[in-house]
Amino acid sequence: MMAFLRRLLFYILGIGLGILIVLALFGDRDFDYAYGPQARVKKLFRTKIIDSTSLNHVVLDLSSDSIYYHAVTKGRVDFSESDTRKEPCGTYTLKFEYLETDYRMTIENCSDTVSVLDLTREG
């Protein structure tokens, strides 16, 4: 019985030291788990270059309190209204609420850039 407890103690110490070494080497990483289709599409919109020539609406600035930022972080992609396989650039429709108003934003996703095609108020 004493040999088992000793092995258990060494096992627990080894696991604890291993966890500490991994945390020390790799630190606190910012991981983005985009596994679902909603999350993958919105991550594309957040990470690609935005074609600023399409930002002709006053509220479409790129700050963290803008409509665009709110749409790509909190909105839902409506795949039934989107044409994801359109050539050369797919179009996506995002529906979201901003300042207690429902909006629909149509975004064009090209290989290098993202463009906002339309922003309409719903309801």
Disulfide bonds with the S-S distance in Angstrom:
Cys89-Cys110 1.95
